[in-house]
Amino acid sequence: MTARKPYRTLSGTSRLAGVMGWPVSHSKSPRLHGYWLAKYGIDGSYMPLPVEPENFQAALISLRNLGFSGVNVTIPQKEMAMPECDELSDRARRIGAVNTVTFAKDGRLLGDNTDGFGFIENLRQEAPDIDFTFGPAVVLGAGGASRAILVALLDEGSPEIRIANRTRARAEDLVREFNDPRLTVIDWPVSPDALSDVSLLVNTTSLGMVGQPKLDIDMDGLPTSALVTDIVYAPLITGLLQQAKDRGNPIVDGLGMLLHQARPGFHRWFGIDPEVTQELRDFVLSPD
């Protein structure tokens, strides 16, 4: 006789959280948080919450009134969440988007953005010797992910950040908005000369992702000591990372950013600062 698999049930005092977006069927967050809930034996649940943009405000308030601890917010609702929050973290305000909402006991909605935190923690875990103050960084892209990473790199003391974007005007708007002398705009495509003294190369664009065009970049000028990272994790090893690896550069894939950005929310909602481990990486990537 086959032994029955153990199963978990929720109690009347379960802590509830989830991810809001439209759509959310692609999100790995329920699998990620579900792993941690099971690992730490927490009486709680994290669920996908597909909400059409026009219903976002009402849904957010309803979840608070239903006793949820908080929610993650994904595209296209990261910007929509900002005006709904009663209090914003400094990094959420500077980035201009919210991905983590906590429902405080007094009813207030507290907004944060943990994407930059996830980016930095991923690099620290996978490249422990990294020194963000050592030399210039080049960031490809000027979208929402780029904003989060720029804020994080500036806070870590990066001495210079060069931004390259297919639409140069968008990168220039970003530099004007941030108004920090360490930010400059360089041409797209990036010339080898612009990489000659770089210590960190970051791709924040969708180029190289499954179903998207590949990212073409000439790395001839890049020092082989420079760390190359891509926030894309499908595929895990993008063309950019393979190209960098083949020439001897250290690389860090984008999956860890997803995993680490979830830690602050999980801590606030469920009371434990969870670990990012190889077992977690394998579980999140596994098909079932």
Secondary structure, 3 states (H helix, E strand, C coil): CCCCCCCCCCCCCCEEEEEEECCCCCCCHHHHHHHHHHHCCCCEEEEEEECCHHHHHHHHHHHHHCCCCEEEECCCCCCCCHHHCCEECHHHHHHCCCCEEEECCCCCEEEECCHHHHHHHHHHHHCCCCCCCCCCEEEECCCHHHHHHHHHHHHCCCCCEEEECCCHHHHHHHHHHHCCCCEEECCCCCCHHHHCCCCEEEECCCCCCCCCCCCCCCCCCCCCCCEEEECCCCCCCCHHHHHHHHCCCCEECCHHHHHHHCHHHHHHHHCCCCCCCHHHHHHHHCCC
